[in-house]
Amino acid sequence: MRARVSAAVALVWTLGAAGCAHQVEPAAPPAPSPPSRAPSPTVVFDRTSAFGRVLVRDEGRLRVMRFGSPPGSEQSEIVPDRPDAVPMEYVQLALLGLGHVAAPKRVLMVGLGGGTFTTLLHRLRPEIIIDAIEIDPVVVAAARSCFGLREDDRYRVHVADAATWLAREPARDDTRYDYVVLDAYVGEDIPPAIGSPAFFESVRAHLAEGGVVALNLAEAEGQGAPVAVTFARVLSVFERRRAPRDGNMLLYAAAGPRAAPDPDAVLRFAAAWDARGWTDFSMRALAVASRCCGDRGP
């Protein structure tokens, strides 16, 4: 997630499902004699949980999940009628990180949002087993109702506190992951438990051999800075990338020392991805544009 936008991907499904009925947000008074006005955003989901308000609106061509209020930070975005569309660079970079894993069999996501990254991955790579952890049941309900989340025996969502879940689950073959995406670090209210050394040690313990962790930070030089430092003390950061437009920072790390990736190998992975025509953006262009900060961690 990021301060303005966190994750996005698209599926084709029938809109207007239960719990996602259209409600028109009250519009502001019209400006004096404008030549034309964009359609008002339409509220399709609005519920409050113990963790706060979860709001989903159709804003032009985008469907957007926000927390708190209509001007609140965007947590997920999709283009409902474009299954290949990936509007948010964070999701694009999370997909690029798959190139650091030779043959991923299990993926763990911490912080579901609209379930956008995991839902796309499940559609493109159905053989991969995916676990997603989300603490807020209303966020999960919104993802199911409005973002096309459909679970099965290879795509499971756990409503739980991630720190507790990882500490409770013993590290065994079916709870070790080749790729872990941590996407719960946005704003001023980062829960201390998921920024602690103990949490990152639990993540490291659940890595399979050769596994990689991607940490998404919306404000790497602000609220996310202490998290980045703690993360780099526990895990071995081997690459950092910054979203060219959105500014998010992704840190990629392993359980132990790992050489910086071969740039040519990254470009080959990106070119192979583009050749499949899975998504609407150029992975190769992203791989070039997102380089930053040297090869090592913070």
Phi, psi and omega in degrees: 000160177221171186301323178257320183214143182240315186207149178200152178188169184227144170229155172265124176210172179277120182279167179080027179289171181303136182083356180231031180292146185286134174224132182272123178292138178306130183272151175289158177304141184294146175291155182298118171045053176286149179294326178197159179227142174292151178303143177295143174303144181249123178283125179245350177202132181206100179220153180243133178248185176296344182260353179132184183277137176241122188233133174236130180228149167269117184239095187064230182279351185260147165254127192233132171263130177232154175250137170095299185198167180306322176278003184294171185295141179281127182259329180208150173217144172221166168248104193303328183258016181230090182296342180267356186279132176230084187293330190262129183295330177303315180295321177301316180291326176296321176294320178300325180297339176299337178293346178276355182242127187298310183211080184296131177248330180226137180231139176241134177241128175250114185100099188279317189057227177280003183072028191285311179297312184292323179294319176297313181299319180296323179290319183279325184231070186295345179285342180281135175274128185239129169245134176235136181245127179221128184282335188258113181295335179288325174299317179297318178298319178295320179297320179291318187282324193239347184238012173074020178294124178226111182273156172207196185288351176247001180219103188237136177248129181249120176275102187195163169283124187298321181297317179292317182299313181291323179292328182280325184281120177294146179282101178228181187304321184273004173232023171252138190237143177280333182214126179238130178246120180256114187224060181224032188233087182215143174075197187267356187246044175293120181300129181304327185297327182266006173245013186267158174302322181298320180295312182292331174293323176295319177300313180300320180295336181263011175276136170287167177301128182079008183288159183229143174246133174248122179254120179262124180238125178285327184227074186296332179262000180244244183298333182278351185300313178297326178296316180299319180296314180296317178303315183287341176282333184264320181247163183262104181283125182245351178202146173230140176224145179243132177298125187301320181263315189281333178087356176301148175250131172247128176253129179251132186218161177235172181292328180222182183307137180214137180293152175300145183295148175290118181305323179294324178293321177298317181293326177294317177300314182297318180295321178294322177298312181299324182295334179284340180069028184288326188226164189272358181250163178271109178296324180295316178297321178297318181300325179283314187286336185268359178299138178195165158064017182078187186267350187246178190280192188292000000 
